[in-house]
Amino acid sequence: MKLLYSYLLIINAAGFLLMLVDKWKAKKNRWRIRESTLLIVAALGGSVGSLAGMYLFRHKTLHLKFTVGIPLILAAQCIAAVLIMALAAK
C-alpha cells in the first residue's frame, strides 16, 4: 500500500509540475509539452495534480479537452478505486 501512495504522490506532483512548466513555456514562447503527454500523466493517476495545476495556473482552462477530459478521468479513477476496494473487501 505504501508503494501505491508513493506512486500517486509522485504522479500527481508530476501532473502539477507539468502544468506549471507548460504555462511558463507558453508565456516565454518556447517549445511546449504535448497535450497528449499532459493527458497521459492524468490518465496514469495524476488527474488530481493535473486538475489542481490547470486551475491554479489558469492553464488549458479554455480547452474542452482539458476542462471536460481531466475531470472525467478523475471520476473514472474514483469509480475504479471504489470498485476495486469493494471487490477486495469480499
N, CA, C and O atoms as CSV, one atom per row, in Angstrom:
chain,resi,resn,atom,element,x,y,z
A,1,MET,N,N,0.817,-1.187,0.000
A,1,MET,CA,C,0.000,0.000,0.000
A,1,MET,C,C,0.867,1.259,0.000
A,1,MET,O,O,0.523,2.266,-0.619
A,2,LYS,N,N,2.008,1.182,0.712
A,2,LYS,CA,C,2.930,2.310,0.753
A,2,LYS,C,C,3.423,2.668,-0.647
A,2,LYS,O,O,3.569,3.840,-0.992
A,3,LEU,N,N,3.674,1.638,-1.438
A,3,LEU,CA,C,4.155,1.846,-2.800
A,3,LEU,C,C,3.104,2.566,-3.646
A,3,LEU,O,O,3.439,3.444,-4.441
A,4,LEU,N,N,1.846,2.198,-3.475
A,4,LEU,CA,C,0.760,2.845,-4.216
A,4,LEU,C,C,0.662,4.326,-3.841
A,4,LEU,O,O,0.520,5.183,-4.713
A,5,TYR,N,N,0.738,4.617,-2.550
A,5,TYR,CA,C,0.666,6.013,-2.107
A,5,TYR,C,C,1.850,6.826,-2.627
A,5,TYR,O,O,1.699,7.981,-3.027
A,6,SER,N,N,3.013,6.213,-2.615
A,6,SER,CA,C,4.205,6.894,-3.144
A,6,SER,C,C,4.041,7.180,-4.631
A,6,SER,O,O,4.356,8.274,-5.099
A,7,TYR,N,N,3.543,6.181,-5.375
A,7,TYR,CA,C,3.320,6.355,-6.806
A,7,TYR,C,C,2.335,7.501,-7.057
A,7,TYR,O,O,2.585,8.374,-7.887
A,8,LEU,N,N,1.216,7.488,-6.331
A,8,LEU,CA,C,0.199,8.528,-6.535
A,8,LEU,C,C,0.730,9.910,-6.188
A,8,LEU,O,O,0.406,10.887,-6.863
A,9,LEU,N,N,1.536,10.000,-5.151
A,9,LEU,CA,C,2.130,11.281,-4.793
A,9,LEU,C,C,3.052,11.784,-5.902
A,9,LEU,O,O,3.008,12.959,-6.267
A,10,ILE,N,N,3.878,10.899,-6.431
A,10,ILE,CA,C,4.832,11.276,-7.481
A,10,ILE,C,C,4.124,11.642,-8.779
A,10,ILE,O,O,4.457,12.655,-9.394
A,11,ILE,N,N,3.153,10.838,-9.207
A,11,ILE,CA,C,2.482,11.086,-10.489
A,11,ILE,C,C,1.625,12.357,-10.419
A,11,ILE,O,O,1.496,13.074,-11.412
A,12,ASN,N,N,1.044,12.633,-9.252
A,12,ASN,CA,C,0.262,13.863,-9.114
A,12,ASN,C,C,1.160,15.089,-9.045
A,12,ASN,O,O,0.815,16.145,-9.574
A,13,ALA,N,N,2.310,14.952,-8.394
A,13,ALA,CA,C,3.281,16.050,-8.394
A,13,ALA,C,C,3.762,16.310,-9.819
A,13,ALA,O,O,3.944,17.461,-10.218
A,14,ALA,N,N,3.967,15.237,-10.585
A,14,ALA,CA,C,4.394,15.387,-11.981
A,14,ALA,C,C,3.327,16.110,-12.799
A,14,ALA,O,O,3.646,17.013,-13.572
A,15,GLY,N,N,2.064,15.721,-12.636
A,15,GLY,CA,C,0.974,16.388,-13.356
A,15,GLY,C,C,0.897,17.866,-13.023
A,15,GLY,O,O,0.709,18.705,-13.904
A,16,PHE,N,N,1.043,18.176,-11.747
A,16,PHE,CA,C,1.015,19.560,-11.280
A,16,PHE,C,C,2.176,20.360,-11.874
A,16,PHE,O,O,1.985,21.460,-12.393
A,17,LEU,N,N,3.375,19.791,-11.790
A,17,LEU,CA,C,4.561,20.486,-12.293
A,17,LEU,C,C,4.556,20.623,-13.812
A,17,LEU,O,O,5.031,21.626,-14.345
A,18,LEU,N,N,4.022,19.624,-14.512
A,18,LEU,CA,C,3.944,19.723,-15.972
A,18,LEU,C,C,3.042,20.876,-16.392
A,18,LEU,O,O,3.339,21.572,-17.363
A,19,MET,N,N,1.948,21.084,-15.672
A,19,MET,CA,C,1.072,22.226,-15.970
A,19,MET,C,C,1.810,23.538,-15.726
A,19,MET,O,O,1.695,24.478,-16.513
A,20,LEU,N,N,2.567,23.597,-14.635
A,20,LEU,CA,C,3.341,24.802,-14.324
A,20,LEU,C,C,4.388,25.078,-15.394
A,20,LEU,O,O,4.510,26.208,-15.868
A,21,VAL,N,N,5.137,24.061,-15.771
A,21,VAL,CA,C,6.201,24.224,-16.765
A,21,VAL,C,C,5.612,24.594,-18.123
A,21,VAL,O,O,6.148,25.461,-18.813
A,22,ASP,N,N,4.516,23.946,-18.511
A,22,ASP,CA,C,3.922,24.249,-19.810
A,22,ASP,C,C,3.371,25.672,-19.844
A,22,ASP,O,O,3.459,26.346,-20.870
A,23,LYS,N,N,2.808,26.129,-18.737
A,23,LYS,CA,C,2.320,27.507,-18.672
A,23,LYS,C,C,3.498,28.480,-18.806
A,23,LYS,O,O,3.408,29.473,-19.527
A,24,TRP,N,N,4.593,28.191,-18.113
A,24,TRP,CA,C,5.784,29.033,-18.200
A,24,TRP,C,C,6.309,29.063,-19.631
A,24,TRP,O,O,6.662,30.125,-20.144
A,25,LYS,N,N,6.360,27.888,-20.280
A,25,LYS,CA,C,6.846,27.820,-21.658
A,25,LYS,C,C,5.918,28.583,-22.598
A,25,LYS,O,O,6.386,29.205,-23.552
A,26,ALA,N,N,4.627,28.544,-22.347
A,26,ALA,CA,C,3.673,29.276,-23.182
A,26,ALA,C,C,3.913,30.780,-23.079
A,26,ALA,O,O,3.863,31.489,-24.084
A,27,LYS,N,N,4.170,31.261,-21.877
A,27,LYS,CA,C,4.437,32.690,-21.688
A,27,LYS,C,C,5.743,33.132,-22.344
A,27,LYS,O,O,5.858,34.269,-22.800
A,28,LYS,N,N,6.726,32.234,-22.390
A,28,LYS,CA,C,8.045,32.559,-22.931
A,28,LYS,C,C,8.189,32.208,-24.414
A,28,LYS,O,O,9.273,32.346,-24.981
A,29,ASN,N,N,7.105,31.756,-25.042
A,29,ASN,CA,C,7.131,31.352,-26.453
A,29,ASN,C,C,8.172,30.271,-26.733
A,29,ASN,O,O,8.916,30.361,-27.709
A,30,ARG,N,N,8.224,29.274,-25.899
A,30,ARG,CA,C,9.171,28.177,-26.043
A,30,ARG,C,C,8.451,26.916,-26.482
A,30,ARG,O,O,7.223,26.865,-26.546
A,31,TRP,N,N,9.264,25.882,-26.788
A,31,TRP,CA,C,8.683,24.584,-27.131
A,31,TRP,C,C,7.809,24.121,-25.983
A,31,TRP,O,O,8.192,24.224,-24.817
A,32,ARG,N,N,6.623,23.606,-26.319
A,32,ARG,CA,C,5.629,23.248,-25.320
A,32,ARG,C,C,5.608,21.760,-25.054
A,32,ARG,O,O,6.121,20.965,-25.842
A,33,ILE,N,N,5.015,21.397,-23.949
A,33,ILE,CA,C,4.770,19.998,-23.619
A,33,ILE,C,C,3.537,19.573,-24.402
A,33,ILE,O,O,2.543,20.299,-24.440
A,34,ARG,N,N,3.595,18.409,-25.023
A,34,ARG,CA,C,2.467,17.945,-25.832
A,34,ARG,C,C,1.216,17.761,-24.979
A,34,ARG,O,O,1.288,17.339,-23.825
A,35,GLU,N,N,0.065,18.088,-25.572
A,35,GLU,CA,C,-1.198,17.890,-24.871
A,35,GLU,C,C,-1.396,16.420,-24.527
A,35,GLU,O,O,-1.924,16.089,-23.465
A,36,SER,N,N,-0.973,15.543,-25.426
A,36,SER,CA,C,-1.119,14.110,-25.164
A,36,SER,C,C,-0.323,13.694,-23.927
A,36,SER,O,O,-0.769,12.835,-23.167
A,37,THR,N,N,0.835,14.286,-23.720
A,37,THR,CA,C,1.640,13.981,-22.533
A,37,THR,C,C,0.912,14.425,-21.270
A,37,THR,O,O,0.870,13.695,-20.280
A,38,LEU,N,N,0.343,15.619,-21.309
A,38,LEU,CA,C,-0.402,16.119,-20.153
A,38,LEU,C,C,-1.582,15.210,-19.827
A,38,LEU,O,O,-1.842,14.928,-18.657
A,39,LEU,N,N,-2.293,14.751,-20.846
A,39,LEU,CA,C,-3.448,13.879,-20.630
A,39,LEU,C,C,-3.028,12.481,-20.193
A,39,LEU,O,O,-3.714,11.858,-19.382
A,40,ILE,N,N,-1.926,11.984,-20.711
A,40,ILE,CA,C,-1.445,10.653,-20.315
A,40,ILE,C,C,-1.046,10.646,-18.846
A,40,ILE,O,O,-1.349,9.695,-18.125
A,41,VAL,N,N,-0.376,11.688,-18.403
A,41,VAL,CA,C,0.011,11.766,-16.989
A,41,VAL,C,C,-1.247,11.771,-16.112
A,41,VAL,O,O,-1.281,11.121,-15.067
A,42,ALA,N,N,-2.263,12.495,-16.535
A,42,ALA,CA,C,-3.523,12.498,-15.788
A,42,ALA,C,C,-4.145,11.099,-15.776
A,42,ALA,O,O,-4.628,10.639,-14.742
A,43,ALA,N,N,-4.130,10.439,-16.908
A,43,ALA,CA,C,-4.724,9.102,-17.012
A,43,ALA,C,C,-3.950,8.056,-16.220
A,43,ALA,O,O,-4.524,7.055,-15.790
A,44,LEU,N,N,-2.671,8.273,-16.025
A,44,LEU,CA,C,-1.841,7.324,-15.276
A,44,LEU,C,C,-1.954,7.525,-13.763
A,44,LEU,O,O,-1.212,6.911,-12.996
A,45,GLY,N,N,-2.871,8.376,-13.343
A,45,GLY,CA,C,-3.109,8.568,-11.919
A,45,GLY,C,C,-2.847,9.971,-11.432
A,45,GLY,O,O,-3.049,10.262,-10.253
A,46,GLY,N,N,-2.401,10.850,-12.313
A,46,GLY,CA,C,-2.072,12.212,-11.915
A,46,GLY,C,C,-3.178,13.212,-12.162
A,46,GLY,O,O,-2.907,14.399,-12.341
A,47,SER,N,N,-4.412,12.761,-12.175
A,47,SER,CA,C,-5.518,13.657,-12.515
A,47,SER,C,C,-5.749,14.739,-11.464
A,47,SER,O,O,-6.106,15.865,-11.812
A,48,VAL,N,N,-5.555,14.423,-10.203
A,48,VAL,CA,C,-5.763,15.428,-9.148
A,48,VAL,C,C,-4.717,16.541,-9.276
A,48,VAL,O,O,-5.054,17.725,-9.229
A,49,GLY,N,N,-3.466,16.157,-9.435
A,49,GLY,CA,C,-2.402,17.146,-9.595
A,49,GLY,C,C,-2.552,17.959,-10.866
A,49,GLY,O,O,-2.324,19.169,-10.874
A,50,SER,N,N,-2.936,17.285,-11.942
A,50,SER,CA,C,-3.132,17.980,-13.221
A,50,SER,C,C,-4.280,18.973,-13.128
A,50,SER,O,O,-4.176,20.099,-13.615
A,51,LEU,N,N,-5.363,18.557,-12.507
A,51,LEU,CA,C,-6.528,19.435,-12.368
A,51,LEU,C,C,-6.194,20.628,-11.476
A,51,LEU,O,O,-6.567,21.761,-11.779
A,52,ALA,N,N,-5.496,20.368,-10.387
A,52,ALA,CA,C,-5.102,21.461,-9.489
A,52,ALA,C,C,-4.177,22.438,-10.211
A,52,ALA,O,O,-4.354,23.652,-10.105
A,53,GLY,N,N,-3.198,21.919,-10.939
A,53,GLY,CA,C,-2.279,22.776,-11.681
A,53,GLY,C,C,-2.977,23.556,-12.779
A,53,GLY,O,O,-2.662,24.717,-13.042
A,54,MET,N,N,-3.930,22.893,-13.412
A,54,MET,CA,C,-4.662,23.523,-14.505
A,54,MET,C,C,-5.394,24.775,-14.006
A,54,MET,O,O,-5.339,25.823,-14.650
A,55,TYR,N,N,-6.066,24.669,-12.880
A,55,TYR,CA,C,-6.833,25.808,-12.390
A,55,TYR,C,C,-5.993,26.790,-11.575
A,55,TYR,O,O,-6.254,27.992,-11.606
A,56,LEU,N,N,-5.006,26.306,-10.860
A,56,LEU,CA,C,-4.154,27.211,-10.094
A,56,LEU,C,C,-3.349,28.120,-11.015
A,56,LEU,O,O,-3.202,29.311,-10.743
A,57,PHE,N,N,-2.829,27.561,-12.100
A,57,PHE,CA,C,-2.016,28.341,-13.036
A,57,PHE,C,C,-2.830,28.885,-14.206
A,57,PHE,O,O,-2.277,29.520,-15.104
A,58,ARG,N,N,-4.141,28.639,-14.201
A,58,ARG,CA,C,-5.040,29.055,-15.292
A,58,ARG,C,C,-4.481,28.632,-16.645
A,58,ARG,O,O,-4.304,29.436,-17.561
A,59,HIS,N,N,-4.213,27.340,-16.726
A,59,HIS,CA,C,-3.596,26.791,-17.929
A,59,HIS,C,C,-4.496,25.716,-18.530
A,59,HIS,O,O,-4.925,24.797,-17.832
A,60,LYS,N,N,-4.776,25.833,-19.803
A,60,LYS,CA,C,-5.612,24.894,-20.554
A,60,LYS,C,C,-7.074,24.950,-20.119
A,60,LYS,O,O,-7.836,24.028,-20.406
A,61,THR,N,N,-7.470,26.006,-19.440
A,61,THR,CA,C,-8.848,26.093,-18.953
A,61,THR,C,C,-9.844,26.492,-20.034
A,61,THR,O,O,-11.053,26.447,-19.804
A,62,LEU,N,N,-9.364,26.874,-21.193
A,62,LEU,CA,C,-10.254,27.199,-22.305
A,62,LEU,C,C,-10.358,26.047,-23.306
A,62,LEU,O,O,-11.066,26.144,-24.308
A,63,HIS,N,N,-9.646,24.963,-23.022
A,63,HIS,CA,C,-9.639,23.808,-23.913
A,63,HIS,C,C,-10.611,22.759,-23.386
A,63,HIS,O,O,-10.411,22.220,-22.298
A,64,LEU,N,N,-11.647,22.470,-24.141
A,64,LEU,CA,C,-12.665,21.496,-23.745
A,64,LEU,C,C,-12.043,20.134,-23.438
A,64,LEU,O,O,-12.492,19.422,-22.540
A,65,LYS,N,N,-11.014,19.787,-24.188
A,65,LYS,CA,C,-10.316,18.517,-23.981
A,65,LYS,C,C,-9.815,18.397,-22.539
A,65,LYS,O,O,-9.767,17.298,-21.987
A,66,PHE,N,N,-9.450,19.509,-21.939
A,66,PHE,CA,C,-8.924,19.503,-20.585
A,66,PHE,C,C,-10.002,19.794,-19.542
A,66,PHE,O,O,-10.045,19.135,-18.503
A,67,THR,N,N,-10.868,20.768,-19.804
A,67,THR,CA,C,-11.885,21.135,-18.811
A,67,THR,C,C,-12.926,20.037,-18.621
A,67,THR,O,O,-13.546,19.951,-17.561
A,68,VAL,N,N,-13.122,19.207,-19.625
A,68,VAL,CA,C,-14.032,18.071,-19.509
A,68,VAL,C,C,-13.238,16.777,-19.315
A,68,VAL,O,O,-13.607,15.924,-18.507
A,69,GLY,N,N,-12.161,16.648,-20.057
A,69,GLY,CA,C,-11.396,15.401,-20.066
A,69,GLY,C,C,-10.765,15.036,-18.743
A,69,GLY,O,O,-10.896,13.899,-18.291
A,70,ILE,N,N,-10.083,15.976,-18.109
A,70,ILE,CA,C,-9.393,15.652,-16.856
A,70,ILE,C,C,-10.391,15.363,-15.730
A,70,ILE,O,O,-10.170,14.414,-14.977
A,71,PRO,N,N,-11.479,16.131,-15.574
A,71,PRO,CA,C,-12.461,15.729,-14.560
A,71,PRO,C,C,-13.097,14.355,-14.853
A,71,PRO,O,O,-13.400,13.606,-13.925
A,72,LEU,N,N,-13.297,14.032,-16.121
A,72,LEU,CA,C,-13.832,12.701,-16.457
A,72,LEU,C,C,-12.830,11.600,-16.111
A,72,LEU,O,O,-13.212,10.538,-15.619
A,73,ILE,N,N,-11.556,11.858,-16.368
A,73,ILE,CA,C,-10.518,10.892,-15.996
A,73,ILE,C,C,-10.522,10.704,-14.482
A,73,ILE,O,O,-10.452,9.575,-13.998
A,74,LEU,N,N,-10.602,11.794,-13.738
A,74,LEU,CA,C,-10.632,11.725,-12.276
A,74,LEU,C,C,-11.850,10.944,-11.794
A,74,LEU,O,O,-11.735,10.103,-10.902
A,75,ALA,N,N,-13.008,11.213,-12.372
A,75,ALA,CA,C,-14.225,10.490,-11.982
A,75,ALA,C,C,-14.087,8.996,-12.268
A,75,ALA,O,O,-14.469,8.169,-11.441
A,76,ALA,N,N,-13.545,8.650,-13.428
A,76,ALA,CA,C,-13.346,7.242,-13.774
A,76,ALA,C,C,-12.371,6.579,-12.806
A,76,ALA,O,O,-12.565,5.425,-12.425
A,77,GLN,N,N,-11.334,7.293,-12.411
A,77,GLN,CA,C,-10.365,6.746,-11.467
A,77,GLN,C,C,-10.995,6.543,-10.088
A,77,GLN,O,O,-10.703,5.555,-9.414
A,78,CYS,N,N,-11.842,7.454,-9.674
A,78,CYS,CA,C,-12.530,7.306,-8.389
A,78,CYS,C,C,-13.472,6.113,-8.408
A,78,CYS,O,O,-13.516,5.337,-7.453
A,79,ILE,N,N,-14.225,5.963,-9.490
A,79,ILE,CA,C,-15.133,4.820,-9.632
A,79,ILE,C,C,-14.352,3.514,-9.628
A,79,ILE,O,O,-14.747,2.553,-8.968
A,80,ALA,N,N,-13.247,3.477,-10.361
A,80,ALA,CA,C,-12.411,2.274,-10.404
A,80,ALA,C,C,-11.865,1.944,-9.018
A,80,ALA,O,O,-11.835,0.776,-8.631
A,81,ALA,N,N,-11.437,2.951,-8.272
A,81,ALA,CA,C,-10.900,2.726,-6.924
A,81,ALA,C,C,-11.971,2.161,-5.999
A,81,ALA,O,O,-11.702,1.245,-5.222
A,82,VAL,N,N,-13.182,2.702,-6.081
A,82,VAL,CA,C,-14.281,2.204,-5.246
A,82,VAL,C,C,-14.610,0.760,-5.605
A,82,VAL,O,O,-14.811,-0.074,-4.721
A,83,LEU,N,N,-14.665,0.467,-6.898
A,83,LEU,CA,C,-14.958,-0.908,-7.333
A,83,LEU,C,C,-13.859,-1.881,-6.886
A,83,LEU,O,O,-14.157,-2.985,-6.430
A,84,ILE,N,N,-12.621,-1.481,-7.012
A,84,ILE,CA,C,-11.510,-2.344,-6.598
A,84,ILE,C,C,-11.558,-2.591,-5.093
A,84,ILE,O,O,-11.349,-3.716,-4.640
A,85,MET,N,N,-11.829,-1.553,-4.329
A,85,MET,CA,C,-11.899,-1.724,-2.874
A,85,MET,C,C,-13.093,-2.596,-2.481
A,85,MET,O,O,-12.998,-3.396,-1.551
A,86,ALA,N,N,-14.217,-2.443,-3.188
A,86,ALA,CA,C,-15.390,-3.271,-2.900
A,86,ALA,C,C,-15.116,-4.735,-3.218
A,86,ALA,O,O,-15.517,-5.624,-2.467
A,87,LEU,N,N,-14.438,-4.980,-4.326
A,87,LEU,CA,C,-14.112,-6.352,-4.699
A,87,LEU,C,C,-13.076,-6.963,-3.747
A,87,LEU,O,O,-13.126,-8.155,-3.443
A,88,ALA,N,N,-12.152,-6.140,-3.289
A,88,ALA,CA,C,-11.122,-6.628,-2.372
A,88,ALA,C,C,-11.714,-6.959,-0.998
A,88,ALA,O,O,-11.199,-7.823,-0.288
A,89,ALA,N,N,-12.786,-6.277,-0.632
A,89,ALA,CA,C,-13.412,-6.497,0.668
A,89,ALA,C,C,-14.182,-7.822,0.718
A,89,ALA,O,O,-14.463,-8.340,1.799
A,90,LYS,N,N,-14.514,-8.356,-0.433
A,90,LYS,CA,C,-15.303,-9.612,-0.472
A,90,LYS,C,C,-14.449,-10.807,-0.178
A,90,LYS,O,O,-14.944,-11.934,-0.170
